[in-house]
């Protein structure tokens, strides 16, 4: 994952590259931006650039022993603390719940950091989800930041700076990671991950700037299957009787696992669907359609629904998203959405 593999974070890369060129990288960085924008890849790319045996053109080679071991998370000088993915600096106890970054992990970092690099030039510690540092862990980390060991760089990754103590953020150089343009995600899915143009179009739109999500989705059929199931229900609502509406809401909320996130995704899919109907109605231009693989249905429903009916569906979807944010029960919220999709029977 040298810098050239990181999609679109040109500004961040320029900054990191420049720091190494003038041989004055900061002791601590805070990579801040939405999850899924390549923050981890960028951190690993920076660690490679700092330790690469044959760097060229302002980037790591990606092939030397150091680069390979970093890519395999197997380099003794590049350590990742990522509790969401079970990567720790020292083993955690049996009763550890995984909710916050415990102080013993930072104590281990502190102990390790004062030894010189084992085989590379610079030791790099990457701490994902830095918002989850416990108070004790944050205080312990502060001590390292106040007396930074030589040849050590600590990279904190966070979505926002808000939950972090100012004592910590004030000692970090900020590197902002922006959302990735949809067209760029689409291109990467096709060129690097072998997705078909139809899949890439839809997944890129649904990912809303977070390329990490789109890439994960491209590697499994699950999201597309969920979309197909949901769109089938959504289209059925145009003709369903009341019992059919209740059944559909029940079926879609039967899973207990991460239900609000799942329903949030369904509402996003509904929004993209009605958006397609409106765009087709207005332009009849297939290059602007997101659900490319369902073009026939889009043509049909764009013609069948009058503008005011379509507007009502778009508003109902937006209202459902608001309800989700206000913690309305997912099933109730979907029932309410489905009952607002009143039949346009005359034109079907
Ligand atoms: Zn290399």
Boltz pocket constraint, residues with backbone or C-beta under 6 A from the ligand:
constraints:
  - pocket:
      binder: B
      contacts: [[A, 48], [A, 51], [A, 52], [A, 53], [A, 54], [A, 55], [A, 60], [A, 61], [A, 62], [A, 63], [A, 64], [A, 65], [A, 66], [A, 67], [A, 68]]
      max_distance: 6.0
